[in-house]
Amino acid sequence: MKYFSVSQQWVLFVIALLLLGSLTFNFYFQPRPTPSGEAEKEIVVKVSGEVRQPGIYLFQNPPNLREAIGRAGGLKEAAQYDTTFSSTILETGTLLTVVKESSQIYLSPPYPSPLPPVEREKRDGPLLKEQHKTIKQDEIKIRIGRMAAHKLLVFSIPLDLNHVSVEDLCLIPGIGESLAQEMIAYRKRRNGFRSVEELENVRGIGKKKYETFKKFFAVKR
């Protein structure tokens, strides 16, 4: 009977773990088919800044702004937060940046004080009525943008042809700097792409290349 050495046993053990991990990932994290048979795409949102757990989060349905911040653990600390746009629905590839800004508020006298007027004048002096008081207040601002191009591509999210840069385009397999420049030049001449199909009109892109590139792009209206 043939026996494996200790090192060989460890190799087999590691291989078994990798296979188990791969099966688990495919079972739990691969897009689930819809009733129509098409794969259901998850909504990808990145939350950064003044939240407890910054990161990239996946949603089964398009979340609103409040849900995305809640998924990231909520705000780091209590601060004024404009909830006007809390119900804004976020699309896949959205980048939420939560920043804290300090603002100054000027208060005119008289100021609220627990001291009687006479005692307050003794403490602060007779010029109190001509002075102004400044207090600082923290306010939360939320900026909605797009994730970086390389991260969008990792999650198979198309790049917007009307906003990509030459550097972004060069991340696409088969697109070099010269072709990327041609695409940007065409966009400028035409005042933007109207559809992905217009890529066929760019010099250096024919039918064959268009079929290869089209899955990487979209045109936002």
Helices and strands as residue ranges (DSSP letters): H 6-29, E 43-49, E 55-59, H 65-71, E 80-81, E 94-107, H 117-124, G 126-130, E 133-146, H 149-154, E 159-160, H 166-169, H 177-189, G 196-201, H 207-213, G 214-216, E 217-218
